[in-house]
Amino acid sequence: MAREISGNWDIVSISNLGRFISEALTFIEQNPSWLEESGFIPSIYWYTQAQLSYLTSPSVVEMAFYWVCMEVVASTYIDESGLGITNKKERVNRFIRDRGYTGGNWDFLNGVVDDWYQTRNALFHEGKQLLSVEVLKKRRQQVRDFVSLVLVEMLQRQQETRKVELANQIRGYALVN
């Protein structure tokens, strides 16, 4: 996948970056156990692996690493909430719903999550991918931006107008079904 096709978008607007860093560092300093308890540290490991994979070549491996990052955050949330959901895709779906990524702006996630999960399973368990290259390009961009948003919002909730912008941006990738 050519890098110029993949695009790059800021999740935290540049005008908010200083405040985001300051608030995030203050939050972490005041809640030192949060990094482990929330699943943030292991999720960042997988996020970093996805980023490194991109530097080599944007691929389904990168996409799968982003999905695993999402699984870690969702699983930690489900376990801490005592919800007893064991299916990984259902854990992610419940996390998404509980975190408010639902409704008109986020409706597109229903089918997109299925594709992310299917790609991760096909790649890691069967060693193949089932979606077309065009769909994979879009899903890769969507999972990258969505996971980035989730991690940012663990440290600082974004304003609703910004989340609508991001939802539209992420949905906009979904030109191929």
N, C-alpha and C positions, 0 to 999 in steps of 0.2 A: 504494500500500500504506500503510495507516494506521500511524503510528509505534508506536501501542500494540500493534499486532499483531506488530511485528518483534521486540520484546523486546531487552533488553541483559543480558549476562552478563559477569562478570569471569573472565578467564582466569587471571590471577595473583590469588590470594586477597588480600584487603585486609590480612590478617594477615602476609602474606609480601611485601608491596609494598616496604617499606623495604629488606629483604634483597635482593630482586630488583634494585632500582635500584643498590644498592651493588655487588653482584657483577657486574652487567652493565657498569657504568662501569669497574670495575677490570679486567675482561676486555678491554674495548675499549682501555683505556689500555695494557695490557700487550701487546696484539696490534693495533697501529694499522693494519696492512695487511689485517686480517681483514675489515673492513667492505666493501672492494672485492672481495677474493678470494672471499668467500662469496656474493656477490650480494645482500648485505643492503641496501646503499644503493639499487640500482635497484628491489629489491622493495618497499622502503619508499615509493619514489616512487609505485608503482602502488597500494599500500595506502592512501596518503594520497589519491590520486585517487578510490578507492572510498569513503573516508570523506567526501570533499567531495561526491560524487554523492549519498550518503545525506542530506546536509544539504539538498540541493535536493529530492530525492524518491527514496525507496528504489525501485530499479529493476533491470532486467536489466543495465543499463550498470554499475551498482555491482557486481553479481555477476560480470560479465565482467572488471572490473578486479581483483577478488580472485583470479580464476582466473589472470590474467596475472602477478600477484604470485607465485602458486604456481609457475607455469611458470618464472619467472626463478630462483627458489631451486632448483628441481629441475634445471633446465638447467645451472646452475653446478655443482651437485653431480655430475651425470652427466659433465660435461666434466672436472672435477677428478679424478674416479675413473677416467677413461679407458674408460668403458663403451661408447661408440660408439652409443648409442641416439639416433635422430634424431626419431622420432615424439613430439610434445609430450605427448600423453596417456600414452604408455608411459614417458616420462621421469618424469612426475608419479607414475604408479603404482609405478615402481621406487624413487623417492625415498621414497614412503609406506611401502613394504615395508621398505626398508633402515633407515628411521628407527624402525621398530617399531610403526607404527600398523596392526597386523594382529591377527588372532585374534578371539576371541569378542566383545570389546568394540568392535572396529573393523570387523567384517565388513560392516556396512552401507555402508562407503565404496565397495565395489565398484560398485554401481549408481549411487551418488551422484556419483562421479567422472565416470561416463559422462554424466550429466545436466549437470554443470558444463561439461564439454568441449563437449557438443552445444549448449548455450545460448550459450557464448562464440563458437563457430564460426557458428552461425545468425545471431547478432546482428552480428558484425563482418564476416562474408563475404557474407551474404545479406540482412541488414537486417530480419530477422524473428525471432520466437521461436516455438518449436514446442511447448513444454510449457504445460500449463494454468496459470492464475494461482495456483491452490492449490499446485501442485507447485513453481512458481517461488518462492513465499513461503517454503516450507520449505527449498528448496535454497539460497536466498539466505542464510538464517540459518545454515545448515550451513557454507557456504563461508566466511562471515564469521568464525565461531567457529573453524573448523579452521585457516584461514590465520593467525589471531591466535595460536593455540596453537603453530603451527610457528615463527612469528617469535619468540615468547617462548622457546621451547625452543632456539632457536639461541643465546640468551644465557644461559639457565639451564634445565636439565632439571627438569621438574616431578616431584614424587613420584608413584609409581605409583597411590596411592589418589586423588590429585587428577586424574590422567589418566583413571582409570576414571570418576570423577564427570563429567568433561568429555565423555568418549565417550558416556556415557548421556544427557547433556544434548543433545549434538549429534544422536545417534540419535533422541532424543525428538521432534525436529522432524519426523522422517520418518514422520509419521502418514499421509501420502498417498504412494502408490507410482505 
